[in-house]
Amino acid sequence: MPNIVVSKGEIEYLAPVTSANIIATCENTDKTMWDEFLARYEQKGSAKVCLSSTINSEVNGVEQVAVKFKGTYALIGYSST
């Protein structure tokens, strides 16, 4: 079974997250990027992908981006079984 690690990460704290209701999103619909990621993993047994996410929270009655995270994730370890 492979391991997933964050090999690099960058966080921006823009506002306090005090609301009980938060919305976390990570969007990446680039099919080519995912195809290349999976192909590299199949060939090499490891691959990296860069993803960005946000956390929205209500601040003073207005929903806004409170946190931004950008990370490079590595999938390491190949098992053919």
C-alpha positions in Angstrom: 0.0 0.0 0.0 1.5 3.4 -0.9 2.1 6.3 1.5 0.8 9.8 0.9 3.0 12.6 2.3 2.9 16.4 2.0 6.4 17.1 0.6 5.9 20.9 0.6 3.1 23.1 2.0 2.3 26.8 2.2 -0.5 28.2 4.4 -2.0 31.7 4.5 -4.2 32.6 7.4 -6.5 35.4 6.3 -9.1 35.5 9.0 -10.0 33.6 12.2 -12.1 30.4 11.8 -14.6 30.8 14.6 -17.8 29.6 13.0 -19.0 26.1 13.6 -19.9 25.9 9.9 -16.9 25.9 7.5 -16.6 25.0 3.9 -13.3 23.4 2.7 -12.7 23.0 -1.0 -10.0 21.6 -3.2 -10.7 21.9 -6.9 -8.6 20.5 -9.7 -10.5 19.4 -12.8 -7.4 19.2 -15.0 -7.8 15.7 -16.4 -4.5 15.8 -18.1 -2.6 16.5 -14.9 -4.3 13.6 -13.2 -3.6 11.3 -16.1 0.1 12.2 -16.0 0.2 11.8 -12.2 -1.3 8.3 -12.5 0.9 7.3 -15.4 4.0 8.4 -13.5 2.9 6.4 -10.4 2.3 3.3 -12.6 5.8 3.6 -14.2 7.9 4.8 -11.3 6.1 3.8 -8.2 5.9 7.4 -7.0 4.4 10.6 -8.2 3.7 14.2 -7.0 0.7 16.5 -7.5 0.2 20.1 -6.4 -3.2 21.0 -5.0 -4.7 24.2 -3.6 -7.5 24.4 -1.1 -9.4 27.0 0.8 -11.4 27.1 4.0 -14.3 29.5 4.0 -15.8 30.7 7.3 -18.4 33.3 8.4 -16.6 36.4 9.7 -18.7 39.2 11.1 -21.8 37.7 9.3 -20.1 37.4 5.9 -18.7 34.2 4.4 -15.2 34.7 3.2 -12.0 32.8 2.6 -10.2 32.4 5.9 -7.4 30.0 5.0 -5.5 29.2 1.8 -3.4 26.1 1.5 -1.1 25.0 -1.3 0.7 21.7 -1.1 2.7 19.2 -3.0 1.5 15.7 -2.2 3.7 12.7 -3.0 2.4 9.2 -3.5 5.3 6.8 -2.6 5.5 3.1 -2.7 4.4 0.7 -5.4 2.7 -2.6 -4.9 1.6 -4.7 -7.9 -0.6 -6.9 -5.8 
